[in-house]
Amino acid sequence: MKIDVFNHFVPPKFLDRVESVTGDPEMKKRNAHIPTLWDLDARLRLLDPYDDLQQILSLGQPPLEILAGPDESPELARVGNDGLAEICASHQDRFPSFLASLPMNNPEAAVREMERAMRELGACGVQIYTNVQGHPLDEPRFLPIFQYAAEHRVPIFMHPARPATFADYRSESKSRYELWWAFGWPYETSVAMARLVYSRIMERFPDLIVVTHHMGGMVPYFSGRISPGLDVMGERSVDETYEPLARPAMEYFKRFYADTALFGAEDATWLGYRFFGVDHCLFASDCPFDPEGGALFIRETIRVLDRLPISEEARQQLYEGNARRLLPLR
């Protein structure tokens, strides 16, 4: 069995609710050309060639806090999570569970929704983004979310977020050539991981499970800039001082988990696998955001994983074993 832990689906009821809250049909229009993202029959047809493939569903972009303020985002979370739970209940052979979305601009409501989704809806984890409307995840107001996740062993799946309005240069008003996505998202993931490490959140909550989308962003490739690079952090800083972590920083970075959603990049997959290790890598395709509506990413990710120079036992861990060990699947 192959369990795809990070792919996306948007229930039509959620799209309708977003339009009623925002008064803007933009999200519907943007998703209209990808029927496998919102049409359940189309998604099931996409999976027909794969008898041994299951998917853990999660909502797609954008983050809920971009769509609505703190008074309305909790309702969007409820509608979206209820919609995914209904799909999983009716097609459990294909969708054994889902990742709940949280209204991160309302941290108290986010904790309540996390508890509801896990206990009542059968979610197997939560999806958050690498920033909350431009604010870092290590701000004190978000601490209760990480505390609850750690104490109740709720896996957190961290998705990168950066809009086109985040310019590549200060002289410009937006990012060009879609570089905000191609290079901005791996940077977002890497910085979010580092902030969780150096703010001591990973140190404070040793049982915290964080799965990073797209194989940990830039971290495996730039591990030398973490150690020994950042091991001298503070020695060259003029206006800040830093207390050393209880353990070497690299130990905390290697505590993260990573998924294989690298769009068929074989060398990058092998590098990430070697950095995080077989116990911390999970199969994911990022379906359906490819030119073929999901088929390309599924096919290419499987091709790459089947070519890795690893044992069949290790390959089974990637495809299924680690997901079953980490996630409370039915």
N, C-alpha and C positions, 0 to 999 in steps of 0.2 A: 504494500500500500504506500502511496505517496500522499502526504498531507501538506498542502500549500497553505502556509500560515499567514501570508500577507498578500491579499488580493482584494479587489474592491467591488462593491455592488451598492447601488442607490435605489432603495424601494420607491416606487412611484408616489406612494402616500407621503413620503418625506419630501420629495420634490414639490408636490402640491402644497405642503405646509410651508416650505421655504418661500414659495411664491406668495402665499397669503400673508406671511410675516413681513417680507421685504417689499412686496408690491412690485417685484421685478422678476420677469421670466427668464433672466439671463442664464441661470444655472440649468434650466431645462434646455434652452437653446444650445448651450455649450456641450451638453451631454447627448444631444439628439443624434449625432452622427456615430455614436458608439452604442448600438442597441444592446450589446452584451453587458453593458454597465447597469441598465435599468429594466431590461426585458428578461424576465426569468426564463421564459421558453427559449429565448436566444442563448442565454447562458448555458442552459441544460444541453442544447444542441452542440454548443462549443465543446462541452465535456464528453459528448457521446463516444469519441474515439478512444477515450481513456477509461477503461473499466476499473483501473486501480487508483484513480485520482480523486481526492476529496479536497475541499477548499474551506478554510476558515474565513468568513466574510467580514469586511469592515467597510464603513462608509468611505467615499472618496473625498477629494478636496472640494471646497476649502474647509478650514476649521470652522466649527460652529460659532466661535466667538467673532469671526469675520462676518457672519451672516446676521447676527442679532446681538442686541445688548444683553447685559446680565439678567434682566428680568424675563427675557423671552428665550434665551439660549437653552435653559433647562427643558423647556417644552420641546424644542427641536431635538434635543438629545433623546427624550422619551419617545417621540414619534419615530426617529431613526432606529433606535435600539429595538423598539417593539416590532418594527417592520422586519428587521433582520432576524429577530427571534422567531417570527411567524414562518419565514422561509426555512429556517433550520428545522423547525418542528415538523414541517410538511415534507421536507426532502432531506432527511437526516443521513441517508446513504451518501449524498453528495456534499452536504454542508453540516458537519457534525456540531459546529458551534460558530460563534462570531466574537468579534472584538467590539466592546461597547465604546461609543463616543461620549466624551465628557464636555460639559459647558465650562471650560477652563477660566472664563472671565467671571465665573461665580464659583469660587473654590468650595464653599460649603455645599452648594447644590451638586458640585462634581463628586464629592465624597458620597453624598446620598445616592446619586445615580449609579455610581460604581457599586455600592452595596446592593441596590435594587437589581441591577443587571446581572450581577454574579449570583445572587441568592434566588431571585424570582424568575429570571429570563433564561438562565443557563449560559450566560456569556463565559468565555474561557480566558478573558483578559480584557484590557482596555487599550484604546488607541489615543495617544496624545501627540502633540506636535512639538517641534524643537524650540518654539517660542510661542508666547501668547500675546498676539498683537504687538510684537516687537519687544516684549518683556522676557527676560531670561527665566528659565524654569527654577533657578535656585533662589528666587525671591521668597522671602519668608511666608507670604500668603499661600504659596503652593505646597508648603511643607506638609500640611495634613493629608494631602493626596498621596504623597510618597510614604508617609507614615502608615496610612491605612493599607496601601498596597503591600508594604513590607510585612506588616503584622498579620495580614490575611492571605499572604502569598498570592497576590493578584499580579500576574505578569503584565508589565507595561510595554506596549509596542510603540516605539517612537518614530514618527514619520516626519521627514523634513518639510519645512514650510518657508518659502520666501517668494514674494510676489515680483512681478515684472517692474513694479515701481521702486524696487530696491536697486538703485543705479549701480553700475560697475565703477563709475567715476563720479566724484563730487561735482564735476563740471556738467554732468548730464542729469536729466530728470527721470530716466528709466534705463533699465538694462536692455541692451540690444542683442539681436541674434539668438534670443532665448537662453542666454548664458546664465540668467538668474536661476534657471532650472538645471541646466547641464552641469555647471560648476558650483553654483550657489547652494544647491541642496546638499551635496557632499560636505561642503564647508559648514553648513548649518548643523548637520549631524555631528561633525567632529567637535565643533565648539560646544554644542549642548552636552556631549559626553564629557568634555573637559570641565565644564562648569559643574556638573554633578560630582565629578571627582574632587576638584580643588575647593569647592564649597563644603566638602566633607559630607555630602548627602550619602554617597556610596559608603563612606566610613561609618556614618551614624547608623545606617540601616544595612547590616551585612546580609540580610535575607532578601534584599530588594532585587527583583528580576527585571531587567530592562533589555528588550530586544531591539536592536538598531536596524532600521531599514537599509537596504542596499549595502550590506556587508560592512557596516561601521564607517561609511563615508571615506574620509581620507586617512583615518587613523592607522590601518595596517601599513599603508605605503609610507607614511611619515612617522612611523614609530620611533625612529632615531631622533626626531625633534622633540619627542616626549621624554625619552630617556636614551642618551644622557642630556639631551637639549634642555628640557624644562626642569631637570634636576637642579639647575643653578637658578631657578626662578627666584626673583627678588634681589639677587646680587647686583643686577644692573638697573633695578627700578629706582626712580628718583622719588616718587611721591607715595609709594606703597611698600609695606612690609608683609611678609607671608610667613606663617608658622609652618614648619614641616608637617607632612602627613604622618600618621601613625605607621603606615607601611609604604614601601616604594610605590610611586604613582602608577607604574606599569602594572602592578598587581590589581589595582582597581580597574584600569582600562580592560584588562583581560577578564574581568568579571562580567562585562557586558556580553550579551549574545548578539548574533548577527544572522541576517537571512541572506539567501543566495540570489536576490533579485538584482542581477547585474546585466540582464538583457543579452546573455550569451557571451559575455567577456570571460574567456577561459583563463587567461593569465591572472586577472584580478580575482577570480573565484579561488584559484589555487593559493594566491597570496593571502586572501582573507581566511581561508581554511587553515593555513599554516599559522597565522597569527592568533586566531581565536581558539583553534583546536576543535577536534571532532565533537566534543561534548557541548560546544557552544555555537554550533552552526545549525540552522534550520532551513529546510527547503521552502522557497517562496518564489513566485514568478512576477508579481505586480500586475497580473491580469486585471483588466483587459486593455491597458493603455499601450497598445502597439499598433502598427499600421494594419494588422489583420484582425483587430478587435479582440486580442487576447491569445490567439493561436500561436503567434510567433514567439512570444515570451515563454509560453509553456513549453513549446517544442525545443527552443534553444536552451532553456535552462536545464531541461532533462538531458539534452545532448551533452552539455558541458559536464554535468554531474556524473553521467555514465562514463565519461572519459577520464575523470580524475584518477591518478595513480594511487588508489587507496583500496583497502580490502572491501569485500562485499559486506562484511559486518559493519564497517565504518559507513559505507554508503547507505545501509539500512538505517543507521542512526540519523543521517542527514535527512533522508526521505520521510522517516516516520518515528523512529525511536525517541529522539529528543523532544519532538512535539508531544508525544504521549507522556513522557516523563515530566514535562514542564506544565502542560495545560490540563485543566480538569475537564477532559472530554468525556462525553457520555459513552 
